[in-house]
Amino acid sequence: MSGATVVSPASCVLTGPAPGPTVVRADPGRDAAGLRTYAALRHRAFVESQGLFEHHDLDDADTDPRTVVLLSRTASGVVVGGVRLHPVTDGRDLGWWQGSRLVVAPGSAPGTGTALVRAACATAEDLGALRFEACVQARHEALFTGLGWQRLAPRSLHGVPHVDVRWPVGRVARLVAATKSPLAGLVPALVGAAPAGHVPGFLGDDGAPLAGTDVVAACDAILPSMVERDPEWAGWCAALVNLNDLGAMGATPVGLLDAVGARDAAAARRVLHGLAEASRAWAVPVLGGHTQLGVPASLSVTALGRTTTPVPGGGGRPGHRLRVTADLGGGWRPGYAGTQWDSSSHRTGAELRALGGVVRTLDPAAAKDVSMGGLVGTLGMLAEASGCGAVLDAADVPTPGTSSYADWVTCFPGFAMLTAHEDDADVSGLPGFVTSQACGELTSGSGVRLRWPDGEVTEVLTGPVTGLGAA
């Protein structure tokens, strides 16, 4: 099956083997014969047999270079079915994709269509779909709903009853479940252990104000695999994420404390080199710390800052406008494509330090630094702490031109702040190299929804992210 990539139905969220032929992703440059067979199957089914089209069933999606075709092949290589997937919007791909032209040759093995639909679900998510829909003939509705698709609304297309259906994409929910959902069972015991030290209104924030002082403390640990594989970058990021946390609180950093574990002195030296480079770049001293050798790789850093007016993550209210302010420069960190955006290593020290004043300049009611939960997951945390839900306007979120939309809203973006505002924010004092855009609002209820250019609103997170509740 030269020119095609096997799409394993087992990679789909749905369980169970897919009987019948193998589903493959066609390569337009090397699988022309297979694509011609798929086109012929479409013509026979939709033009000659069903009469849905008068002369042909071709449309703009067939000439869109972003369109992906999945083919169903028998063991001998014969194409017996296919389906295509394509973005709905022209220009920037927002992660809004559609499946169409599903066709199966008469007499094909049972389950051929099911396998194509399952493979389409998995492929759409791999391609970065956050909204994946299809308009199917009403007589096939049961096939789709039986596989987990949601029925939206009936309509007539080409004089034939059809039904709009939507696949429940779970990318953001899975990320949140892996990174933030366990907090509800972990954090309350710590808060209850020293209630006198907890400042009311700050729960689950990027930093913790110290009661009776102007000090804010933040602490982050770096993934051990990252410390082992990319130690200098781990040291740099340990400072970056903590200083972003202080920035989200509106605090000015005064110092860092580090705790490093390493197999030997050479490994520890590489981690500390990255931390030292960051300390110099941001002009924030490392005040002290702890180093342990002969142990698995580990790194955590605590940052201390000062402000008399810390900005809470839970200060938003229904009706507040949401804003994303991000540094879109840079690119994916080598080895972390799609998960870690490096916006910082090419910046000057003056530029990095200027980012620390972004939240103070915007003067929001609530702010959070976008981190492990991605932009949408972090918005869910801000909304939860504020006792709200949130709607994000998909087309208004600022994104880099070299990143897919879905990757950008689920990655660690280097520097991105989510803020909530009662009135329009004054952005005139922001650094010239950041992009700031209003892109949604807080609402009553809970969870996070995406609002699309057609006005449709889809649910991304159905409820609280951490379970910690309102601050």
KETOR-235610 format. One line per field, with one value per residue (C-alpha): residue number from 1; residue in one letter; x, y, z. Coordinates in steps of 0.1 Angstrom, whole numbers, plus 5000, padded with zeros to 4 digits. Layout:
resi	NUM / ...
resn	a / ...
xx	X / ...
yy	Y / ...
zz	Z / ...
This chain:
resi	1 / 2 / 3 / 4 / 5 / 6 / 7 / 8 / 9 / 10 / 11 / 12 / 13 / 14 / 15 / 16 / 17 / 18 / 19 / 20 / 21 / 22 / 23 / 24 / 25 / 26 / 27 / 28 / 29 / 30 / 31 / 32 / 33 / 34 / 35 / 36 / 37 / 38 / 39 / 40 / 41 / 42 / 43 / 44 / 45 / 46 / 47 / 48 / 49 / 50 / 51 / 52 / 53 / 54 / 55 / 56 / 57 / 58 / 59 / 60 / 61 / 62 / 63 / 64 / 65 / 66 / 67 / 68 / 69 / 70 / 71 / 72 / 73 / 74 / 75 / 76 / 77 / 78 / 79 / 80 / 81 / 82 / 83 / 84 / 85 / 86 / 87 / 88 / 89 / 90 / 91 / 92 / 93 / 94 / 95 / 96 / 97 / 98 / 99 / 100 / 101 / 102 / 103 / 104 / 105 / 106 / 107 / 108 / 109 / 110 / 111 / 112 / 113 / 114 / 115 / 116 / 117 / 118 / 119 / 120 / 121 / 122 / 123 / 124 / 125 / 126 / 127 / 128 / 129 / 130 / 131 / 132 / 133 / 134 / 135 / 136 / 137 / 138 / 139 / 140 / 141 / 142 / 143 / 144 / 145 / 146 / 147 / 148 / 149 / 150 / 151 / 152 / 153 / 154 / 155 / 156 / 157 / 158 / 159 / 160 / 161 / 162 / 163 / 164 / 165 / 166 / 167 / 168 / 169 / 170 / 171 / 172 / 173 / 174 / 175 / 176 / 177 / 178 / 179 / 180 / 181 / 182 / 183 / 184 / 185 / 186 / 187 / 188 / 189 / 190 / 191 / 192 / 193 / 194 / 195 / 196 / 197 / 198 / 199 / 200 / 201 / 202 / 203 / 204 / 205 / 206 / 207 / 208 / 209 / 210 / 211 / 212 / 213 / 214 / 215 / 216 / 217 / 218 / 219 / 220 / 221 / 222 / 223 / 224 / 225 / 226 / 227 / 228 / 229 / 230 / 231 / 232 / 233 / 234 / 235 / 236 / 237 / 238 / 239 / 240 / 241 / 242 / 243 / 244 / 245 / 246 / 247 / 248 / 249 / 250 / 251 / 252 / 253 / 254 / 255 / 256 / 257 / 258 / 259 / 260 / 261 / 262 / 263 / 264 / 265 / 266 / 267 / 268 / 269 / 270 / 271 / 272 / 273 / 274 / 275 / 276 / 277 / 278 / 279 / 280 / 281 / 282 / 283 / 284 / 285 / 286 / 287 / 288 / 289 / 290 / 291 / 292 / 293 / 294 / 295 / 296 / 297 / 298 / 299 / 300 / 301 / 302 / 303 / 304 / 305 / 306 / 307 / 308 / 309 / 310 / 311 / 312 / 313 / 314 / 315 / 316 / 317 / 318 / 319 / 320 / 321 / 322 / 323 / 324 / 325 / 326 / 327 / 328 / 329 / 330 / 331 / 332 / 333 / 334 / 335 / 336 / 337 / 338 / 339 / 340 / 341 / 342 / 343 / 344 / 345 / 346 / 347 / 348 / 349 / 350 / 351 / 352 / 353 / 354 / 355 / 356 / 357 / 358 / 359 / 360 / 361 / 362 / 363 / 364 / 365 / 366 / 367 / 368 / 369 / 370 / 371 / 372 / 373 / 374 / 375 / 376 / 377 / 378 / 379 / 380 / 381 / 382 / 383 / 384 / 385 / 386 / 387 / 388 / 389 / 390 / 391 / 392 / 393 / 394 / 395 / 396 / 397 / 398 / 399 / 400 / 401 / 402 / 403 / 404 / 405 / 406 / 407 / 408 / 409 / 410 / 411 / 412 / 413 / 414 / 415 / 416 / 417 / 418 / 419 / 420 / 421 / 422 / 423 / 424 / 425 / 426 / 427 / 428 / 429 / 430 / 431 / 432 / 433 / 434 / 435 / 436 / 437 / 438 / 439 / 440 / 441 / 442 / 443 / 444 / 445 / 446 / 447 / 448 / 449 / 450 / 451 / 452 / 453 / 454 / 455 / 456 / 457 / 458 / 459 / 460 / 461 / 462 / 463 / 464 / 465 / 466 / 467 / 468 / 469 / 470 / 471
resn	m / s / g / a / t / v / v / s / p / a / s / c / v / l / t / g / p / a / p / g / p / t / v / v / r / a / d / p / g / r / d / a / a / g / l / r / t / y / a / a / l / r / h / r / a / f / v / e / s / q / g / l / f / e / h / h / d / l / d / d / a / d / t / d / p / r / t / v / v / l / l / s / r / t / a / s / g / v / v / v / g / g / v / r / l / h / p / v / t / d / g / r / d / l / g / w / w / q / g / s / r / l / v / v / a / p / g / s / a / p / g / t / g / t / a / l / v / r / a / a / c / a / t / a / e / d / l / g / a / l / r / f / e / a / c / v / q / a / r / h / e / a / l / f / t / g / l / g / w / q / r / l / a / p / r / s / l / h / g / v / p / h / v / d / v / r / w / p / v / g / r / v / a / r / l / v / a / a / t / k / s / p / l / a / g / l / v / p / a / l / v / g / a / a / p / a / g / h / v / p / g / f / l / g / d / d / g / a / p / l / a / g / t / d / v / v / a / a / c / d / a / i / l / p / s / m / v / e / r / d / p / e / w / a / g / w / c / a / a / l / v / n / l / n / d / l / g / a / m / g / a / t / p / v / g / l / l / d / a / v / g / a / r / d / a / a / a / a / r / r / v / l / h / g / l / a / e / a / s / r / a / w / a / v / p / v / l / g / g / h / t / q / l / g / v / p / a / s / l / s / v / t / a / l / g / r / t / t / t / p / v / p / g / g / g / g / r / p / g / h / r / l / r / v / t / a / d / l / g / g / g / w / r / p / g / y / a / g / t / q / w / d / s / s / s / h / r / t / g / a / e / l / r / a / l / g / g / v / v / r / t / l / d / p / a / a / a / k / d / v / s / m / g / g / l / v / g / t / l / g / m / l / a / e / a / s / g / c / g / a / v / l / d / a / a / d / v / p / t / p / g / t / s / s / y / a / d / w / v / t / c / f / p / g / f / a / m / l / t / a / h / e / d / d / a / d / v / s / g / l / p / g / f / v / t / s / q / a / c / g / e / l / t / s / g / s / g / v / r / l / r / w / p / d / g / e / v / t / e / v / l / t / g / p / v / t / g / l / g / a / a
xx	5000 / 5026 / 5017 / 4995 / 4997 / 4978 / 4952 / 4948 / 4912 / 4926 / 4939 / 4904 / 4887 / 4861 / 4870 / 4867 / 4884 / 4873 / 4865 / 4871 / 4895 / 4924 / 4919 / 4948 / 4955 / 4961 / 4991 / 4980 / 5014 / 5018 / 4983 / 4967 / 4952 / 4935 / 4921 / 4907 / 4889 / 4875 / 4863 / 4847 / 4829 / 4816 / 4803 / 4785 / 4769 / 4760 / 4754 / 4744 / 4727 / 4712 / 4709 / 4720 / 4741 / 4733 / 4767 / 4794 / 4798 / 4831 / 4833 / 4859 / 4870 / 4884 / 4909 / 4917 / 4953 / 4944 / 4918 / 4927 / 4913 / 4910 / 4907 / 4895 / 4915 / 4911 / 4941 / 4948 / 4949 / 4915 / 4899 / 4864 / 4855 / 4867 / 4859 / 4874 / 4881 / 4887 / 4887 / 4855 / 4870 / 4892 / 4925 / 4936 / 4926 / 4907 / 4904 / 4869 / 4868 / 4841 / 4838 / 4820 / 4816 / 4817 / 4812 / 4814 / 4814 / 4784 / 4792 / 4820 / 4827 / 4805 / 4820 / 4838 / 4818 / 4822 / 4859 / 4861 / 4840 / 4862 / 4894 / 4880 / 4874 / 4909 / 4924 / 4904 / 4918 / 4953 / 4949 / 4940 / 4902 / 4884 / 4851 / 4844 / 4810 / 4793 / 4759 / 4748 / 4718 / 4691 / 4691 / 4727 / 4721 / 4721 / 4756 / 4770 / 4751 / 4760 / 4796 / 4792 / 4784 / 4759 / 4728 / 4724 / 4695 / 4677 / 4677 / 4670 / 4700 / 4696 / 4660 / 4670 / 4666 / 4699 / 4710 / 4739 / 4761 / 4791 / 4819 / 4827 / 4864 / 4880 / 4915 / 4912 / 4893 / 4920 / 4947 / 4929 / 4922 / 4959 / 4972 / 4947 / 4917 / 4935 / 4941 / 4907 / 4918 / 4952 / 4952 / 4924 / 4944 / 4973 / 4950 / 4932 / 4966 / 4973 / 4941 / 4956 / 4982 / 4957 / 4947 / 4910 / 4902 / 4934 / 4929 / 4946 / 4964 / 4997 / 5012 / 5004 / 5003 / 5018 / 4993 / 5003 / 5031 / 5035 / 5053 / 5040 / 5056 / 5053 / 5067 / 5069 / 5085 / 5098 / 5090 / 5118 / 5120 / 5127 / 5154 / 5171 / 5168 / 5172 / 5188 / 5198 / 5163 / 5148 / 5169 / 5158 / 5121 / 5122 / 5129 / 5105 / 5074 / 5079 / 5085 / 5054 / 5035 / 5046 / 5038 / 5003 / 4999 / 5011 / 5042 / 5078 / 5103 / 5130 / 5147 / 5147 / 5153 / 5161 / 5161 / 5181 / 5184 / 5209 / 5227 / 5261 / 5278 / 5280 / 5243 / 5236 / 5260 / 5240 / 5207 / 5222 / 5238 / 5203 / 5190 / 5220 / 5214 / 5178 / 5188 / 5211 / 5185 / 5157 / 5181 / 5166 / 5191 / 5192 / 5192 / 5199 / 5186 / 5195 / 5214 / 5213 / 5235 / 5232 / 5194 / 5170 / 5167 / 5145 / 5141 / 5118 / 5122 / 5105 / 5102 / 5095 / 5080 / 5064 / 5032 / 5007 / 4978 / 4981 / 4958 / 4936 / 4929 / 4894 / 4884 / 4863 / 4825 / 4799 / 4800 / 4837 / 4855 / 4884 / 4917 / 4947 / 4981 / 5009 / 5044 / 5039 / 5075 / 5098 / 5089 / 5085 / 5113 / 5132 / 5119 / 5087 / 5068 / 5031 / 5036 / 5062 / 5065 / 5098 / 5091 / 5118 / 5153 / 5157 / 5145 / 5168 / 5169 / 5151 / 5123 / 5119 / 5118 / 5092 / 5068 / 5067 / 5047 / 5020 / 4994 / 5001 / 4996 / 4963 / 4950 / 4925 / 4900 / 4915 / 4946 / 4963 / 4995 / 4988 / 5008 / 5003 / 4966 / 4970 / 4950 / 4916 / 4924 / 4938 / 4907 / 4887 / 4907 / 4902 / 4865 / 4862 / 4880 / 4857 / 4826 / 4818 / 4817 / 4835 / 4830 / 4861 / 4858 / 4878 / 4886 / 4898 / 4924 / 4959 / 4980 / 5014 / 5013 / 5034 / 5014 / 4982 / 4953 / 4947 / 4983 / 4985 / 4955 / 4967 / 5005 / 5027 / 5030 / 5061 / 5044 / 5006 / 4984 / 4946 / 4929 / 4893 / 4881 / 4850 / 4857 / 4879 / 4916 / 4941 / 4968 / 4988 / 5015 / 5022 / 5055 / 5054 / 5063 / 5033 / 4999 / 4968 / 4933 / 4898 / 4884 / 4854 / 4836 / 4829 / 4793 / 4771 / 4774 / 4806 / 4829 / 4844 / 4827 / 4841 / 4822 / 4828 / 4825 / 4791 / 4778 / 4777 / 4789 / 4805 / 4813 / 4850 / 4850 / 4817 / 4825 / 4852 / 4888 / 4904 / 4874 / 4887 / 4857 / 4854 / 4882
yy	5000 / 5025 / 5061 / 5057 / 5057 / 5031 / 5046 / 5022 / 5021 / 5010 / 5046 / 5059 / 5066 / 5040 / 5004 / 4972 / 4959 / 4972 / 4943 / 4941 / 4961 / 4983 / 5020 / 5041 / 5078 / 5085 / 5104 / 5126 / 5124 / 5087 / 5071 / 5087 / 5054 / 5048 / 5084 / 5078 / 5047 / 5067 / 5094 / 5067 / 5052 / 5086 / 5093 / 5059 / 5063 / 5100 / 5108 / 5077 / 5056 / 5082 / 5112 / 5136 / 5156 / 5161 / 5158 / 5153 / 5156 / 5176 / 5208 / 5231 / 5206 / 5184 / 5211 / 5223 / 5211 / 5206 / 5180 / 5145 / 5113 / 5080 / 5049 / 5014 / 4987 / 4949 / 4927 / 4926 / 4964 / 4970 / 5003 / 4995 / 5028 / 5062 / 5094 / 5129 / 5153 / 5190 / 5224 / 5244 / 5278 / 5294 / 5309 / 5301 / 5266 / 5271 / 5234 / 5233 / 5202 / 5183 / 5148 / 5142 / 5119 / 5087 / 5059 / 5021 / 4998 / 4975 / 4940 / 4952 / 4933 / 4942 / 4969 / 4987 / 5019 / 5017 / 5014 / 5044 / 5065 / 5054 / 5062 / 5096 / 5104 / 5095 / 5113 / 5144 / 5147 / 5140 / 5168 / 5192 / 5193 / 5208 / 5207 / 5178 / 5174 / 5157 / 5159 / 5124 / 5108 / 5102 / 5065 / 5063 / 5082 / 5051 / 5042 / 5075 / 5078 / 5042 / 5051 / 5081 / 5110 / 5135 / 5143 / 5180 / 5187 / 5173 / 5190 / 5184 / 5183 / 5177 / 5168 / 5139 / 5138 / 5144 / 5149 / 5170 / 5151 / 5161 / 5140 / 5148 / 5158 / 5152 / 5167 / 5195 / 5174 / 5147 / 5173 / 5188 / 5153 / 5145 / 5178 / 5195 / 5174 / 5155 / 5188 / 5186 / 5155 / 5169 / 5206 / 5209 / 5190 / 5215 / 5246 / 5231 / 5224 / 5261 / 5281 / 5313 / 5316 / 5315 / 5348 / 5348 / 5351 / 5333 / 5296 / 5278 / 5310 / 5312 / 5325 / 5327 / 5360 / 5358 / 5371 / 5404 / 5411 / 5423 / 5391 / 5367 / 5332 / 5309 / 5274 / 5251 / 5217 / 5206 / 5172 / 5148 / 5135 / 5171 / 5176 / 5144 / 5150 / 5187 / 5199 / 5235 / 5241 / 5227 / 5251 / 5280 / 5270 / 5266 / 5303 / 5312 / 5295 / 5310 / 5345 / 5342 / 5332 / 5362 / 5384 / 5370 / 5381 / 5416 / 5410 / 5423 / 5394 / 5397 / 5363 / 5325 / 5294 / 5261 / 5224 / 5202 / 5164 / 5148 / 5116 / 5133 / 5167 / 5170 / 5166 / 5190 / 5215 / 5215 / 5222 / 5250 / 5265 / 5270 / 5284 / 5308 / 5320 / 5327 / 5345 / 5368 / 5374 / 5384 / 5400 / 5380 / 5365 / 5329 / 5334 / 5299 / 5263 / 5227 / 5202 / 5164 / 5141 / 5104 / 5106 / 5106 / 5139 / 5165 / 5203 / 5227 / 5265 / 5289 / 5325 / 5354 / 5387 / 5418 / 5437 / 5455 / 5447 / 5410 / 5401 / 5371 / 5343 / 5342 / 5379 / 5375 / 5379 / 5370 / 5396 / 5404 / 5404 / 5380 / 5389 / 5369 / 5387 / 5366 / 5367 / 5349 / 5351 / 5321 / 5285 / 5250 / 5238 / 5210 / 5177 / 5193 / 5202 / 5208 / 5209 / 5236 / 5269 / 5287 / 5324 / 5334 / 5321 / 5346 / 5376 / 5402 / 5406 / 5439 / 5423 / 5394 / 5418 / 5440 / 5410 / 5410 / 5442 / 5431 / 5423 / 5454 / 5474 / 5457 / 5461 / 5432 / 5419 / 5384 / 5370 / 5336 / 5326 / 5299 / 5268 / 5230 / 5230 / 5250 / 5281 / 5266 / 5246 / 5276 / 5296 / 5269 / 5274 / 5312 / 5307 / 5280 / 5302 / 5331 / 5309 / 5313 / 5297 / 5310 / 5314 / 5318 / 5333 / 5308 / 5332 / 5360 / 5340 / 5353 / 5324 / 5321 / 5315 / 5284 / 5265 / 5246 / 5261 / 5230 / 5227 / 5264 / 5263 / 5231 / 5238 / 5256 / 5288 / 5304 / 5336 / 5341 / 5358 / 5353 / 5383 / 5392 / 5429 / 5447 / 5473 / 5475 / 5472 / 5499 / 5481 / 5513 / 5505 / 5469 / 5459 / 5463 / 5427 / 5411 / 5406 / 5413 / 5405 / 5405 / 5370 / 5361 / 5366 / 5350 / 5337 / 5322 / 5285 / 5265 / 5250 / 5264 / 5267 / 5278 / 5302 / 5297 / 5321 / 5307 / 5316 / 5279 / 5273 / 5240 / 5226 / 5220 / 5215 / 5206 / 5216 / 5226 / 5219 / 5214 / 5208 / 5234 / 5256 / 5294 / 5312
zz	5000 / 4988 / 4993 / 5023 / 5061 / 5080 / 5104 / 5132 / 5144 / 5178 / 5182 / 5183 / 5216 / 5208 / 5217 / 5198 / 5167 / 5133 / 5111 / 5074 / 5052 / 5065 / 5065 / 5052 / 5048 / 5011 / 4999 / 4970 / 4954 / 4955 / 4956 / 4926 / 4915 / 4949 / 4949 / 4914 / 4926 / 4955 / 4931 / 4909 / 4939 / 4949 / 4914 / 4912 / 4946 / 4948 / 4911 / 4892 / 4920 / 4944 / 4921 / 4947 / 4921 / 4884 / 4868 / 4895 / 4933 / 4933 / 4954 / 4968 / 4994 / 4966 / 4956 / 4991 / 4998 / 5035 / 5027 / 5039 / 5023 / 5041 / 5019 / 5029 / 5012 / 5011 / 5018 / 4981 / 4979 / 4963 / 4974 / 4986 / 5003 / 5015 / 5034 / 5033 / 5061 / 5056 / 5074 / 5072 / 5073 / 5046 / 5057 / 5093 / 5104 / 5137 / 5143 / 5128 / 5106 / 5087 / 5074 / 5041 / 5010 / 5030 / 5005 / 5006 / 4975 / 4973 / 4986 / 5008 / 5041 / 5070 / 5092 / 5063 / 5069 / 5106 / 5103 / 5081 / 5106 / 5135 / 5116 / 5107 / 5144 / 5153 / 5123 / 5129 / 5164 / 5152 / 5126 / 5154 / 5152 / 5182 / 5164 / 5140 / 5123 / 5094 / 5076 / 5070 / 5054 / 5079 / 5071 / 5084 / 5116 / 5138 / 5126 / 5138 / 5171 / 5178 / 5176 / 5200 / 5177 / 5189 / 5169 / 5163 / 5139 / 5109 / 5075 / 5039 / 5015 / 4978 / 4985 / 5008 / 5046 / 5064 / 5100 / 5113 / 5138 / 5159 / 5173 / 5209 / 5207 / 5240 / 5236 / 5261 / 5287 / 5286 / 5291 / 5321 / 5336 / 5334 / 5348 / 5370 / 5380 / 5408 / 5427 / 5445 / 5464 / 5473 / 5481 / 5507 / 5533 / 5530 / 5533 / 5563 / 5580 / 5584 / 5579 / 5596 / 5568 / 5540 / 5525 / 5516 / 5479 / 5468 / 5462 / 5434 / 5422 / 5404 / 5436 / 5472 / 5491 / 5526 / 5552 / 5568 / 5542 / 5507 / 5497 / 5471 / 5468 / 5437 / 5433 / 5403 / 5396 / 5363 / 5347 / 5357 / 5321 / 5309 / 5335 / 5324 / 5287 / 5283 / 5316 / 5305 / 5292 / 5324 / 5344 / 5322 / 5323 / 5361 / 5363 / 5334 / 5348 / 5383 / 5371 / 5349 / 5380 / 5399 / 5369 / 5368 / 5404 / 5395 / 5417 / 5411 / 5416 / 5442 / 5442 / 5435 / 5456 / 5439 / 5448 / 5424 / 5423 / 5399 / 5393 / 5395 / 5396 / 5358 / 5354 / 5382 / 5366 / 5334 / 5352 / 5372 / 5341 / 5326 / 5358 / 5361 / 5325 / 5333 / 5365 / 5346 / 5318 / 5341 / 5366 / 5395 / 5419 / 5431 / 5468 / 5479 / 5476 / 5479 / 5457 / 5461 / 5441 / 5434 / 5429 / 5400 / 5381 / 5397 / 5399 / 5416 / 5421 / 5444 / 5434 / 5458 / 5447 / 5462 / 5456 / 5479 / 5455 / 5443 / 5414 / 5422 / 5397 / 5411 / 5407 / 5376 / 5375 / 5349 / 5321 / 5325 / 5292 / 5286 / 5271 / 5260 / 5259 / 5245 / 5230 / 5197 / 5187 / 5187 / 5178 / 5191 / 5214 / 5195 / 5209 / 5222 / 5190 / 5198 / 5235 / 5244 / 5226 / 5232 / 5231 / 5255 / 5246 / 5217 / 5238 / 5254 / 5291 / 5288 / 5268 / 5293 / 5322 / 5304 / 5303 / 5341 / 5340 / 5315 / 5342 / 5362 / 5330 / 5321 / 5357 / 5355 / 5379 / 5375 / 5359 / 5353 / 5336 / 5309 / 5318 / 5319 / 5313 / 5281 / 5273 / 5275 / 5306 / 5323 / 5314 / 5330 / 5362 / 5362 / 5356 / 5383 / 5409 / 5399 / 5403 / 5366 / 5333 / 5302 / 5265 / 5243 / 5208 / 5187 / 5159 / 5182 / 5201 / 5190 / 5177 / 5159 / 5122 / 5125 / 5151 / 5146 / 5165 / 5187 / 5196 / 5206 / 5229 / 5246 / 5248 / 5273 / 5253 / 5269 / 5278 / 5277 / 5302 / 5306 / 5321 / 5330 / 5328 / 5339 / 5312 / 5282 / 5291 / 5283 / 5262 / 5253 / 5278 / 5268 / 5253 / 5215 / 5208 / 5225 / 5210 / 5231 / 5220 / 5237 / 5230 / 5251 / 5284 / 5317 / 5321 / 5347 / 5352 / 5349 / 5323 / 5291 / 5257 / 5223 / 5202 / 5164 / 5135 / 5125 / 5160 / 5172 / 5207 / 5216 / 5250 / 5256 / 5294 / 5310 / 5346 / 5371 / 5362 / 5396 / 5418 / 5443 / 5437 / 5439 / 5457
